[in-house]
Amino acid sequence: MRFCTDPNALPIALCGSLSLHPVSTGARMHNAAYDALGLPFAYVPFAMTPERLPDALVCMRALGIRGFGISMPFKVQILPLLDELDPTAARIGAVNTVVNEQGRLIGHNCDWIGAVRALEEVLGTGGIRGRKVVLVGAGGAARAVAFGLVQSGAELTIVNRTESKARKLAQDTGAHAFGDLAAIDEVRQADVLVQATPVGMKAHAAETIVPKHLLREGLCVMDIVYDPPDTPLLQVAREQGARTINGLRMLLHQAARQFELYTGKPAPLEVMHAALAENGS
Ligand code: NAP
């Protein structure tokens, strides 16, 4: 627990997360960044239920809590409880960050920024524009990634097990094309592949969506699964000569954006990366 013991110090600005099952990842990254910059901030992960979410936001206003990270299943439930939405969060229809601006609760979506910045680390700033990108998945995370990719100028094809969901996401985002899993062959013409389903997590480790023969040198492959960070897809992609990006980079960059929103300062990325790497995650 972090206490403000210096009577001359500014009051501590409290930030945190609201999730069904709190994990320490966000607290490690944010608290390490506050310490590195000597900021009077503290970050606490809170357990939340759908029933208690409205009360949590009343407390946020009453106590002047500066920011909350929001996990599933609250990312959509929270929308009508907020005072304002950032325009991209409004278009995505989901919020993963709430910032308290003098009592007004503003919803943001940092997931799309995390995905775009993680890709730009490899492709260069602005490097997504004009690239052919295949996105696998049309769930909550894929939705944020798809908006980020189209906004960044990608020529996007969305591939999903349930084709109707791919079609809906393509219509909502203005993606170039969509299809069911048979359309994964589009990877042949692509510059970038983004895997945004849970396949690759421990429970799904034996499944594969992208056949080995589609992975090749010249392709950039990002898997947004971060537990484990080195998924079977990334291992095979590397063996085939592709450049790979793991899900921890997206997680890191979305946390960095949250830090910027909470503190108004640039995030110390290396400090946050080191904190994320603690405990082997
Ligand atoms: P979700 O909303 O449940 O989405 C599930 C999507 O995956 C749907 O498109 C679903 O297809 C597809 N899918 C599920 N199982 C499949 C299978 N066996 N074969 C083919 N497609 C399958 O989940 P989510 O919230 O988007 O999360 C997806 C992953 O992203 C999770 O691993 C999560 O941890 C990760 N994530 C990472 C970050 C990060 O910062 N790195 C951020 C958020 C989420 P149907 O439509 O056919 O059901």
Boltz pocket constraint, residues with backbone or C-beta under 6 A from the ligand:
constraints:
  - pocket:
      binder: B
      contacts: [[A, 72], [A, 111], [A, 114], [A, 137], [A, 138], [A, 139], [A, 140], [A, 141], [A, 142], [A, 160], [A, 161], [A, 162], [A, 165], [A, 196], [A, 197], [A, 198], [A, 199], [A, 201], [A, 204], [A, 207], [A, 209], [A, 223], [A, 224], [A, 225], [A, 226], [A, 247], [A, 248], [A, 250], [A, 251], [A, 252], [A, 254]]
      max_distance: 6.0
